[in-house]
Amino acid sequence: MIENSKKIAVVILNWNGKNWLQKFLPDVIRFSEEAEIYVIDNHSTDDSVDFLKQNFPTVKIVINDKNYGFAGGYNEGLKKINAEYYCLLNSDVEVTENWIKPVLNLFEKDRSIAAIQPKILSFNNKNYFEFAGAAGGLIDNLGYPYCRGRVFDDLEKDHEQYNDETEIFWASGCCFFIRSKDFREQNGFDERFFAHQEEIDLCWRLINSGKKIFYTGKSEVYHVGGGTLNKQSAQKTYLNIRNNLSMMLKNLPFPKLIWLIFFRLCLDGIASFYFAYKNGFSHLWAVARGHFGFYAQLPGTIKRRQKHQKTKYYQTKWLIFKHFLGGKKYI
């Protein structure tokens, strides 16, 4: 394990991301005096590692022996990094001055806070929130994730309306601060997810164990988005469908779980035709694959069910109907 001389380790998972590292890593180093900087290389086939060694000698490198995906890649790499706090940072994120200090202040103010995310704005349109996290993640009573500042595909303009510090349901994986102790106690991310919604599942488990998830608008970052998997990718649709169903089965209380899973399977079937119309037939097939993938994981998912679940887990009821039928764009 690599010893860390500072409280926090900023850890970037890289897979063939030399161009992102070249673009964004200088500012990460410049504005992260409180942290040690690490790159976990997820078995890249480009020259990322040589590029890091030649151009960023202060950055510590952990090399995975294969591509474990987002979830497994972090789980494997973080075994070798010793720090009180981790910041799991996407390689396509631009950080800003003083982005770490407000997060550390929150952690030290309340020991029950396990994970925190900053305000996440769009790198390509800096006046608007970014899809992956925006101003803090929430979930509705049907298990659909959404954010303050982003409901499904509708993004809000930033008028500083979310410059607060508040409890949320999930923190975005694109800039995810977490106590290392809590990460390890939960056995990290569910590696079966590979990518997408693994951070929501982890936050849900943390909440079920009595911990809090927080957002701070005093810290800002800018996310390109789609740097590793395009938002319109059929593979992303497949992973989101499969992982969302598995996440609900793991974390929801009985008896709500039974009718909700069945209802969601029906809604997914209807949604598949919308996806096919909007993004192509491959997305309809991706929904079906997501369901088959969920069934294939059932035994392992049931084994991973937590002993205790919160009976109240959602912030909004029937968001999908309010959004698509009632025109509700923002929370």
Number of C-alpha atoms within 10 A of each C-alpha: 10 13 9 15 12 14 14 24 25 23 29 24 22 27 21 17 20 19 12 18 22 15 13 16 23 14 14 21 18 11 15 20 13 17 22 20 21 22 23 23 25 24 18 18 11 12 11 21 22 11 14 19 13 8 11 15 10 12 16 16 19 22 18 17 13 11 15 19 18 22 22 21 26 23 19 19 23 24 12 14 20 18 21 15 23 24 26 21 23 24 28 24 27 23 25 16 14 15 19 23 15 16 25 16 10 17 20 10 10 10 11 12 21 23 30 29 30 29 28 29 28 21 18 12 13 15 14 20 26 28 26 24 28 30 33 30 25 23 20 16 16 19 21 18 21 25 26 20 27 25 22 16 9 14 19 21 15 17 9 9 12 18 17 13 20 14 16 22 23 31 29 29 22 24 27 21 29 24 19 21 15 19 20 13 9 14 12 20 24 21 18 16 23 18 22 22 24 24 21 23 22 23 28 25 21 22 20 19 16 14 16 21 24 23 27 21 21 17 21 21 22 25 27 20 19 13 14 14 13 11 14 14 14 22 18 18 23 24 22 20 24 26 27 24 22 26 24 20 22 23 25 24 19 11 8 10 16 12 11 18 18 11 12 17 17 11 13 19 14 13 15 21 17 15 21 17 12 11 14 15 15 16 25 24 18 24 28 18 18 24 22 14 18 21 14 12 16 16 10 12 20 13 9 15 18 15 10 13 19 15 11 9 19 16 13 16 13 12 24 19 11 13 16 11 9 10 10 14 17 15 13
